[in-house]
Amino acid sequence: MKIMDFLSKEAIVPDIKASKKDEVIKELVDVLINSGEVDKRHRNKIIEALLARESLGSTAIGQGVAIPHAKSDSATKLVAAFGLSKKGVDFDSLDGEPAYIFFLLLAPQDSAGPHLKALARISRLLKDKYFRDSLRSSEDSKAIVKIISQEDDKKI
């Protein structure tokens, strides 16, 4: 499974404006809506699902990375949004550090397999410090897509 199979090039924010956890989630959901990946009328339901998942425990995995994710019957397929924060956001990370790299994942209610595979794929790639540093120094969406695509092709 490649990240670019479920991450739309239109769902990438190279400079997130949000400064709080819930704002980051809303900003990335709005990007999914604007990219046509999810229907606008489901916005609140999707945000609720993501925040409910966060309330179980933070999806910030440390090393400046957060992977907010949820399953929702508002999703028809596995989709993702990517965001980069230049300033960092307090996401209640396990290591106490701010998060800079965000992959938001949304999956249909009945898709445990693909949802878990996508989570595993993203977290495996983000363990690589060079990959994280490359993403963090990206200036625009094109650079982000190129970095993710190159990494996708290397490690399958």
C-alpha positions as CSV (number, residue, x, y, z in Angstrom):
1,M,0.0,0.0,0.0
2,K,1.4,3.4,-1.0
3,I,0.5,6.6,0.8
4,M,-0.2,8.4,-2.5
5,D,-2.9,5.8,-3.2
6,F,-5.1,7.4,-0.5
7,L,-3.5,10.9,-0.1
8,S,-4.9,13.3,-2.6
9,K,-2.5,15.9,-4.0
10,E,-5.2,18.5,-3.3
11,A,-5.4,17.5,0.4
12,I,-2.0,18.8,1.4
13,V,-1.4,21.9,3.5
14,P,2.3,23.0,3.5
15,D,1.7,25.6,6.2
16,I,-1.1,24.9,8.7
17,K,-2.5,28.0,10.3
18,A,-4.0,26.2,13.3
19,S,-2.4,26.4,16.7
20,K,-4.5,24.0,18.7
21,K,-5.2,20.3,18.4
22,D,-9.0,20.6,17.5
23,E,-8.2,23.5,15.0
24,V,-5.6,21.3,13.2
25,I,-8.2,18.5,12.8
26,K,-10.8,21.0,11.5
27,E,-8.4,22.6,9.1
28,L,-7.4,19.1,7.7
29,V,-11.0,18.0,7.4
30,D,-11.8,21.2,5.5
31,V,-8.9,20.4,3.1
32,L,-10.5,16.9,2.5
33,I,-13.8,18.6,1.8
34,N,-12.3,21.2,-0.6
35,S,-10.4,18.4,-2.4
36,G,-13.6,16.6,-3.0
37,E,-12.6,13.6,-0.9
38,V,-15.4,13.9,1.6
39,D,-18.9,15.5,1.4
40,K,-19.2,18.9,3.1
41,R,-22.5,17.9,4.8
42,H,-20.6,15.3,6.8
43,R,-18.0,17.8,8.2
44,N,-19.3,18.0,11.8
45,K,-19.8,14.2,12.0
46,I,-16.3,13.6,10.8
47,I,-14.8,16.1,13.2
48,E,-16.7,14.5,16.0
49,A,-15.4,11.1,15.1
50,L,-11.8,12.4,15.0
51,L,-12.1,14.3,18.3
52,A,-13.8,11.2,20.0
53,R,-10.8,9.1,18.9
54,E,-8.4,11.8,20.3
55,S,-10.3,11.7,23.6
56,L,-9.3,8.0,24.0
57,G,-5.6,8.9,23.8
58,S,-3.5,11.3,21.7
59,T,-2.6,10.2,18.2
60,A,0.6,12.2,18.4
61,I,3.3,9.5,18.3
62,G,6.3,11.6,19.2
63,Q,9.2,13.0,17.2
64,G,7.0,15.8,15.9
65,V,4.4,13.6,14.3
66,A,0.6,13.2,14.8
67,I,-1.7,10.8,12.9
68,P,-5.2,11.8,13.9
69,H,-7.5,9.1,12.5
70,A,-11.0,7.7,12.7
71,K,-13.5,5.5,11.1
72,S,-16.8,7.0,10.0
73,D,-19.8,6.0,7.9
74,S,-19.4,9.4,6.3
75,A,-16.3,8.1,4.5
76,T,-16.8,6.0,1.3
77,K,-13.1,5.1,1.0
78,L,-9.8,5.5,2.8
79,V,-8.7,9.1,2.5
80,A,-5.9,11.2,4.0
81,A,-4.9,14.8,4.4
82,F,-1.4,16.0,5.1
83,G,-0.4,19.1,7.0
84,L,2.8,20.8,8.1
85,S,3.0,23.2,10.9
86,K,6.0,25.6,10.9
87,K,5.5,26.6,14.6
88,G,4.4,23.2,16.0
89,V,1.2,22.4,17.8
90,D,0.8,21.0,21.3
91,F,-1.0,17.7,20.4
92,D,-0.5,16.0,23.8
93,S,2.3,14.0,22.3
94,L,3.8,11.0,24.1
95,D,7.2,12.7,24.3
96,G,5.8,16.1,25.3
97,E,7.1,17.7,22.1
98,P,4.9,19.7,19.7
99,A,3.8,18.1,16.5
100,Y,4.8,19.5,13.1
101,I,3.8,16.7,10.7
102,F,0.2,15.7,10.5
103,F,-1.4,12.8,8.6
104,L,-5.1,12.8,9.1
105,L,-6.7,9.4,8.1
106,L,-10.4,8.8,7.6
107,A,-11.7,5.3,6.8
108,P,-15.2,3.8,6.2
109,Q,-16.7,2.1,9.3
110,D,-16.2,-1.4,8.0
111,S,-12.6,-1.1,6.7
112,A,-10.4,-2.3,9.6
113,G,-7.8,-3.9,7.3
114,P,-7.0,-0.9,5.0
115,H,-7.2,1.5,7.9
116,L,-4.7,-0.4,10.0
117,K,-2.4,-1.0,7.0
118,A,-2.4,2.8,6.2
119,L,-1.6,3.6,9.8
120,A,1.2,1.1,9.9
121,R,2.6,2.4,6.6
122,I,2.6,6.0,7.7
123,S,4.1,5.3,11.1
124,R,6.8,3.1,9.6
125,L,7.9,5.8,7.1
126,L,7.8,8.5,9.7
127,K,10.2,6.6,11.9
128,D,12.9,7.6,9.4
129,K,14.5,10.9,10.7
130,Y,15.7,11.9,7.2
131,F,12.1,11.5,5.8
132,R,10.7,13.6,8.7
133,D,13.3,16.3,8.3
134,S,12.7,16.4,4.5
135,L,9.0,16.9,5.0
136,R,9.5,19.6,7.7
137,S,11.8,21.6,5.4
138,S,9.3,21.4,2.4
139,E,8.2,24.8,1.1
140,D,5.1,23.7,-0.9
141,S,2.7,20.9,-1.8
142,K,4.7,19.8,-4.9
143,A,7.8,19.2,-2.7
144,I,5.8,17.3,-0.2
145,V,4.2,15.1,-2.9
146,K,7.7,14.4,-4.4
147,I,9.2,13.4,-1.0
148,I,6.3,11.1,-0.1
149,S,6.2,9.6,-3.6
150,Q,10.0,8.9,-3.5
151,E,9.7,7.3,-0.1
152,D,6.6,5.3,-1.3
153,D,8.6,3.9,-4.2
154,K,11.5,2.9,-1.9
155,K,9.7,1.1,0.8
156,I,6.8,-1.1,0.0
